[in-house]
Amino acid sequence: MPIYHHLGNIPPKRHTVFRKANGELYYEQLFGTEGFSGMSSLLYHIHRPTMVKALGEVKNVAPEIAIDRNLKSYMFAGLKAKPADDFLESRIPVLVNNDCHIELAAPRRSMDAYFYKNADADEVIFVHKGSGVLQTMMGELPFAYGDYLVVPRGMIYRMQFEGEDNRLFIVQSFSPVYTPKRYRNYFGQLLEHSPFCERDIRRPQYMEPVDEKGAFTMKIRKQNCLHHYTYASHPFDVVGWDGYNYPYAFSIFDFEPITGRIHQPPPVHQTFEAHNFVICSFCPRLYDYHPEAIPAPYNHSNIDSDEVLYYVDGDFMSRNHVEKGFISLHPAGIPHGPHPGAAERSIGQKETEELAVMVDTFKPLMVTKQALELEEPGYWESWLEA
């Protein structure tokens, strides 16, 4: 999210002397993307952020693919994913391609024993259940039900949960995650027709730097492997930073739906974009107000994209049987639309309370073995008339 932000203490000029009270230097770090041409921030550490003390195991965490060429519509019962104490062990890949991994997670415990860094992907973490604080090297972000947490690749973080009943819907993006271009002007400011604005973006809050040396475990994801590193200084020793590259939070409840006299297409719900996929938010809203409008979505052919919908809450008027946490997959190449009777039922309805997150990919998704364990059988034939 390209908004300039700064926290803590920083020198008046970048790449210049910045000393501690005892005369020693703080250690500057450029945290950037896309070489030196993407968004970046400058961080100032108490200790060198490069002090590797030990290298540990390298664990393969590549998704296990069950179906790599799919043309079948699926429904998965996401809340049947088994909880696990550990945050990383709880993460289950469901649908994947070379642009993104779509995952579920149900962690019961906070990350107290280690720090985590995804060196491959930005992460968009949607909070379906639970609350807590996302602690990062750039500050902390309180989170709750309905929040998107956008974590840039390379960000060192810990999830601190307030309870044990936590459910997360996670998208790993192997390209940077941005707000849609059509919402922004030449300077990057969100325009008047955007369904959200800069006031809705929650940026990190200041967190006291931790001046500690010792042995600090960091798990780093790179090329589908989890590398175990031990660093000699605490990762959260940043006294100040400024720039454009940092984690932020955005609540789905701050998305202002765009409505019209007749049914609006899915792009009006778009919230984020990345290379070859988008993320959309379906929120409570007034229905179409043409006197003859059919609020239910029309049948449409996904010729160019796979459509994934994660059902969060409320009424899902286009489906006859769907529960919280269900995930539908409608693959590119075949038409899909409302279930029998749904279009008829929608006529005359004035509003919907549905809440859902959609991921549309422009390259086919592969189905994992873990996803098949959550499959609701018979979904592909559920459009047959009785």
C-alpha positions in Angstrom: 0.0 0.0 0.0 1.9 3.1 -1.2 1.5 5.5 1.7 4.6 7.0 3.3 4.8 6.1 7.0 7.5 6.4 9.7 7.8 5.2 13.3 10.4 5.8 16.0 13.7 7.6 15.6 15.4 8.1 12.2 18.2 10.5 11.1 17.4 13.6 9.0 19.2 12.1 5.9 19.3 8.5 4.7 22.6 6.7 4.5 24.3 9.1 7.0 25.7 8.7 10.4 23.1 7.8 13.1 24.6 7.2 16.5 23.4 5.6 19.8 23.8 7.5 23.1 27.1 5.7 23.6 28.5 6.9 20.3 28.1 3.6 18.5 26.3 3.4 15.1 22.8 2.1 14.5 22.7 -0.3 11.7 20.8 0.7 8.6 18.9 -1.8 6.5 17.1 -1.3 3.2 13.9 -3.4 3.1 12.7 -3.3 -0.5 11.1 -5.2 -3.3 11.7 -5.7 -7.0 15.4 -5.0 -6.8 15.8 -1.3 -6.0 12.8 -0.2 -8.1 9.9 -1.3 -5.9 8.5 -0.1 -2.6 11.0 0.1 0.2 11.6 1.2 3.7 14.8 2.1 5.7 15.2 0.4 9.1 17.6 1.2 11.9 18.7 -1.7 14.1 20.5 -1.7 17.5 22.5 -4.7 16.3 23.6 -6.0 12.9 20.6 -7.8 11.4 23.1 -10.2 9.7 24.5 -12.1 12.6 23.7 -15.8 11.9 24.8 -18.0 14.8 23.7 -21.4 13.5 22.0 -23.2 10.7 19.5 -26.0 11.4 17.3 -28.4 9.5 15.8 -27.7 6.1 12.2 -29.1 5.9 10.3 -29.7 2.7 6.9 -28.0 2.9 5.9 -28.3 -0.8 2.2 -28.8 -1.3 1.2 -32.4 -2.2 -0.7 -32.2 -5.4 -3.6 -34.6 -6.0 -5.0 -33.1 -9.2 -2.9 -31.0 -11.5 -5.3 -30.6 -14.4 -8.7 -29.9 -13.0 -12.1 -29.2 -14.7 -14.4 -30.2 -11.8 -16.3 -27.8 -9.5 -15.5 -28.4 -5.8 -16.9 -27.4 -2.5 -14.6 -27.9 0.5 -15.6 -27.7 4.2 -12.9 -25.4 5.4 -13.8 -25.4 9.1 -13.1 -29.2 9.1 -9.4 -28.5 8.8 -7.9 -29.8 12.0 -6.5 -27.3 14.4 -2.8 -27.5 15.5 -0.9 -25.8 18.3 1.8 -24.5 16.0 1.0 -21.6 13.5 3.1 -23.1 10.7 2.0 -26.7 11.2 -1.6 -25.6 11.2 -1.3 -24.1 7.7 -2.9 -26.4 5.0 -2.4 -25.7 1.3 -5.8 -26.2 -0.5 -5.4 -24.8 -4.0 -2.1 -23.8 -5.6 -0.4 -22.6 -8.8 2.8 -20.7 -9.6 1.2 -17.3 -8.8 -0.4 -18.1 -5.4 -1.1 -20.7 -2.7 -4.5 -20.6 -1.0 -4.3 -22.0 2.5 -6.3 -22.6 5.6 -4.9 -22.4 9.2 -6.4 -23.1 12.6 -3.5 -22.3 15.1 -4.3 -22.8 18.8 -1.1 -21.2 20.2 0.8 -18.0 19.7 4.3 -18.0 18.1 6.5 -17.7 21.2 9.3 -20.1 20.4 10.4 -18.7 17.0 10.0 -15.9 14.4 8.9 -16.4 10.9 9.8 -15.0 7.5 8.4 -15.8 4.1 11.2 -15.0 1.7 9.1 -16.1 -1.4 5.7 -14.5 -1.0 3.6 -11.7 0.2 0.9 -13.0 2.6 -2.7 -11.9 2.8 -4.0 -13.3 6.0 -7.8 -13.0 6.4 -9.0 -13.5 10.0 -12.2 -15.5 10.1 -12.0 -16.3 13.8 -9.9 -15.0 16.6 -8.1 -11.9 17.6 -4.6 -10.8 18.8 -1.6 -8.9 17.6 0.7 -9.3 14.6 4.2 -8.4 15.9 6.7 -7.5 13.3 10.1 -5.9 13.0 8.3 -2.7 12.0 5.8 -2.5 14.8 2.6 -4.2 15.8 -0.9 -4.5 14.3 -3.8 -5.5 16.5 -6.3 -7.8 14.5 -9.7 -9.2 14.9 -12.5 -10.9 13.0 -12.8 -9.6 9.4 -9.3 -8.2 9.2 -7.0 -8.6 6.2 -3.3 -8.6 7.3 -1.1 -7.8 4.3 2.5 -8.9 5.1 5.2 -8.1 2.5 7.7 -10.9 1.6 10.8 -10.8 3.8 8.9 -9.4 6.8 9.9 -11.0 10.1 6.8 -11.6 12.2 5.0 -13.5 15.0 1.3 -14.0 15.5 0.1 -13.5 19.1 -3.4 -14.9 19.6 -5.7 -14.0 22.5 -7.5 -17.4 22.5 -7.3 -20.9 21.0 -10.2 -20.8 18.5 -8.5 -19.2 15.5 -9.4 -19.6 11.8 -7.4 -18.0 9.0 -7.8 -17.9 5.2 -4.3 -17.2 3.8 -3.2 -16.3 0.3 0.5 -16.5 -0.5 1.3 -14.3 -3.5 4.6 -14.8 -5.4 4.3 -11.2 -6.7 3.7 -8.0 -4.7 0.2 -7.4 -3.5 -1.2 -3.9 -4.3 -4.5 -2.1 -4.3 -6.2 -2.1 -7.8 -4.7 0.4 -10.2 -8.0 1.8 -11.3 -8.6 2.9 -7.7 -5.5 5.1 -7.7 -4.4 8.3 -9.4 -1.0 9.0 -11.0 0.4 9.8 -7.6 -0.9 6.6 -5.9 -3.7 8.3 -4.0 -6.9 6.3 -3.7 -9.6 8.0 -5.8 -13.1 9.1 -4.9 -14.7 6.1 -6.6 -12.6 3.6 -4.6 -14.5 1.4 -2.2 -12.0 2.3 0.6 -9.5 5.1 1.3 -6.3 5.7 3.1 -8.2 6.3 6.4 -9.2 2.7 6.3 -5.6 1.4 6.2 -4.3 0.6 9.6 -0.5 1.0 9.7 1.9 -0.5 12.3 2.0 0.9 15.8 5.2 1.7 17.5 6.7 -1.2 19.5 9.6 -0.8 21.9 12.8 -2.2 20.4 14.2 -5.2 22.0 17.9 -4.8 22.8 18.9 -8.4 23.4 21.7 -10.8 22.3 21.4 -14.5 22.5 20.0 -17.3 20.3 16.8 -16.4 18.4 15.2 -19.1 16.2 13.9 -17.9 12.8 12.0 -20.1 10.4 12.4 -18.9 6.8 10.3 -20.2 3.9 12.2 -20.3 0.6 11.4 -22.4 -2.5 9.0 -24.6 -0.7 11.5 -25.4 2.1 11.5 -24.2 5.7 15.0 -23.3 6.8 15.8 -23.1 10.5 18.2 -20.2 11.3 19.5 -19.0 14.7 20.4 -15.3 15.0 22.6 -13.7 17.6 20.3 -10.7 18.2 16.6 -10.2 18.6 14.8 -9.4 15.3 12.7 -6.7 16.8 15.5 -4.3 17.7 14.4 -1.6 15.2 14.5 1.9 16.8 12.9 3.6 13.8 12.1 3.3 10.1 10.4 5.2 7.3 9.2 4.3 3.8 6.4 2.6 1.8 7.1 -1.1 2.4 5.5 -2.4 5.6 2.7 -4.6 6.9 -0.8 -3.2 7.2 -4.3 -4.2 8.2 -7.6 -3.5 6.4 -11.0 -4.6 7.8 -13.5 -6.2 5.3 -16.1 -4.2 7.2 -14.5 -1.0 5.9 -15.0 -2.0 2.3 -17.9 0.1 0.9 -19.8 -1.9 -1.7 -20.5 -0.5 -5.2 -24.1 -1.1 -6.1 -26.3 -0.3 -9.1 -29.8 -0.6 -10.6 -28.9 -4.0 -12.1 -26.5 -6.7 -11.0 -22.9 -5.6 -10.8 -20.0 -7.8 -12.0 -17.4 -9.2 -9.6 -14.7 -6.6 -10.4 -16.7 -4.0 -8.3 -15.8 -6.2 -5.3 -12.0 -6.1 -6.0 -9.8 -5.3 -3.0 -6.3 -6.4 -3.9 -4.4 -7.3 -7.1 -1.2 -9.2 -7.8 0.3 -10.8 -10.9 -2.3 -13.2 -12.5 -4.9 -13.0 -9.6 -7.1 -10.7 -7.7 -8.8 -10.8 -4.2 -12.3 -9.5 -3.8 -14.6 -8.8 -0.8 -18.3 -9.6 -0.9 -19.9 -7.5 1.9 -23.4 -6.7 3.2 -25.0 -4.4 0.7 -28.3 -3.2 -0.8 -29.4 -5.2 -3.8 -30.0 -3.9 -7.3 -32.8 -1.4 -7.4 -34.2 -1.7 -11.0 -37.9 -2.8 -10.5 -37.2 -5.9 -12.6 -33.7 -6.6 -11.4 -32.6 -10.2 -10.6 -30.1 -9.8 -7.7 -28.7 -13.3 -8.0 -25.6 -13.4 -10.3 -26.2 -14.5 -13.8 -24.7 -17.6 -15.2 -21.2 -16.9 -16.5 -18.4 -18.8 -18.1 -15.0 -18.7 -16.4 -13.1 -19.0 -19.7 -10.0 -17.2 -18.4 -10.0 -17.7 -14.6 -10.5 -20.1 -11.8 -12.9 -18.7 -9.2 -12.5 -19.5 -5.5 -15.0 -18.2 -2.9 -14.4 -18.5 0.8 -17.7 -18.1 2.6 -17.3 -16.2 5.9 -20.7 -15.3 7.2 -24.3 -14.3 6.4 -26.7 -15.5 3.8 -25.4 -16.8 0.5 -28.4 -16.4 -1.8 -26.8 -17.9 -4.9 -26.2 -21.3 -3.2 -28.7 -23.8 -1.9 -26.3 -25.4 0.7 -23.3 -23.5 2.0 -21.9 -23.1 5.5 -19.4 -20.8 7.1 -15.9 -21.7 6.1 -16.9 -23.5 2.9 -14.6 -22.9 -0.1 -16.0 -23.3 -3.6 -13.9 -23.8 -6.7 -15.3 -23.1 -10.2 -12.6 -23.8 -12.7 -11.9 -22.0 -16.0 -13.6 -23.4 -19.0 -17.1 -24.3 -17.8 -20.1 -22.0 -16.9 -21.4 -21.7 -13.4 -24.2 -19.7 -11.8 -26.8 -19.7 -9.1 -28.3 -23.0 -7.9 -31.8 -24.0 -9.1 -34.4 -21.7 -7.5 -31.8 -19.2 -6.3 -32.5 -16.6 -9.0 -36.2 -16.9 -8.5 -35.9 -16.5 -4.7 -33.7 -13.4 -5.1 -36.3 -11.4 -7.1 -37.7 -8.6 -4.9 -35.1 -9.0 -2.2 -33.7 -5.7 -1.0 -30.4 -6.5 0.7 -27.9 -9.3 1.5 -25.8 -9.9 4.7 -23.3 -12.1 2.9 -19.7 -11.9 3.7 -17.1 -13.7 1.6 -13.6 -13.5 0.2 -13.0 -14.3 -3.5 -9.8 -15.2 -5.2 -9.8 -15.2 -9.1 -6.7 -16.6 -10.7 -5.8 -16.3 -14.4 -3.8 -19.6 -14.3 -5.4 -22.9 -13.4 -5.3 -24.0 -9.8 -4.1 -27.5 -8.7 -6.0 -29.4 -6.0 -4.0 -30.7 -3.0 -4.4 -34.0 -1.1 -5.3 -32.0 2.0 -8.1 -30.3 0.1 -9.7 -33.6 -1.0 -9.9 -34.6 2.7 -12.3 -31.6 3.1 -14.4 -32.2 -0.1 -18.2 -32.0 0.1 -19.2 -34.8 -2.3 -21.5 -34.2 -5.2 -21.1 -30.4 -5.6 -20.2 -30.6 -9.3 -23.8 -32.0 -10.0 -25.7 -29.7 -7.6 -27.1 -27.6 -10.5 -29.3 -30.5 -11.7 -33.0 -29.7 -11.4 -34.9 -32.0 -9.1 
